[in-house]
């Protein structure tokens, strides 16, 4: 039997989860190239090693693989259900694909697009992230659990969440955003213990790590970007206001740049992360409803998914 740790807290008095805003149609010109990928793309990850971009879409449910250099679609990988978020396990892949409607995690190898057998993880897996030691955490959003995989085996289940969502790993720590409790919990990925938790704003949704060992969350309802140190106990060390429902988030370690999409204003904002407080250095107009985005650590090129138009906006750093 898989050991389970913690008890799901009561949720009756908690606010609903924060959701992205719905932006008006983009009327002005946008920089870069527009690539049609298909219905409702949401979930983008860029692998600098294989030069591949993976985008999750619906109707049909597929993982679209594109060249990071040309933007051309290389192939489409059928998926057993719909997906909203993607992460890389390692440079070179595979892509971690939490298939919400199948209650399972699928790994898709790069550049081949081979989908490995799915692993059942829990009810509506929303996000998945791999730690430096190879341990994979999966946030089962509607089940209130976080499943821990080593290889293809679920070795532990944490049940201390209400609605677990965004995940990110840094060092030996794994961070988790709970979109009902509106907090950040840190897990030890070696000992598989809970380190602690801290408030993460009015309605946080997504999470990334930077090369300084910090975790950065989009506070979608609070219109802010928040920065945390995970150890020895999690605590906030910086923040910046970003109106418009900041939602999708990506980090470029080569340039120490954080990119955050404002879901309600059709913009992405770039921040210098050399200090704990993000410093805005770039702002770009985007296609309508830029919910998720990825960045190529080699070139700095951005790949922004426009949910409404079924497109991927490819923007070179000099644009």
HELIX and SHEET records of a PDB file:
HELIX    1   1 UNK A  100  UNK A  102  5                                   3    
SHEET    1   A 5 UNK A   3  UNK A   5  0                                        
SHEET    2   A 5 UNK A 153  UNK A 158  1                                        
SHEET    3   A 5 UNK A 145  UNK A 150 -1                                        
SHEET    4   A 5 UNK A 136  UNK A 140 -1                                        
SHEET    5   A 5 UNK A 125  UNK A 130 -1                                        
SHEET    1   B 4 UNK A  33  UNK A  36  0                                        
SHEET    2   B 4 UNK A 311  UNK A 315 -1                                        
SHEET    3   B 4 UNK A 302  UNK A 306 -1                                        
SHEET    4   B 4 UNK A 290  UNK A 295 -1                                        
SHEET    1   C 4 UNK A  44  UNK A  47  0                                        
SHEET    2   C 4 UNK A  52  UNK A  57 -1                                        
SHEET    3   C 4 UNK A  62  UNK A  67 -1                                        
SHEET    4   C 4 UNK A  73  UNK A  78 -1                                        
SHEET    1   D 4 UNK A  86  UNK A  88  0                                        
SHEET    2   D 4 UNK A  93  UNK A  99 -1                                        
SHEET    3   D 4 UNK A 104  UNK A 109 -1                                        
SHEET    4   D 4 UNK A 119  UNK A 120 -1                                        
SHEET    1   E 4 UNK A 164  UNK A 170  0                                        
SHEET    2   E 4 UNK A 173  UNK A 178 -1                                        
SHEET    3   E 4 UNK A 183  UNK A 188 -1                                        
SHEET    4   E 4 UNK A 193  UNK A 199 -1                                        
SHEET    1   F 4 UNK A 204  UNK A 209  0                                        
SHEET    2   F 4 UNK A 214  UNK A 219 -1                                        
SHEET    3   F 4 UNK A 224  UNK A 229 -1                                        
SHEET    4   F 4 UNK A 235  UNK A 241 -1                                        
SHEET    1   G 4 UNK A 246  UNK A 252  0                                        
SHEET    2   G 4 UNK A 257  UNK A 262 -1                                        
SHEET    3   G 4 UNK A 267  UNK A 272 -1                                        
SHEET    4   G 4 UNK A 279  UNK A 285 -1                                        
END                                                                             
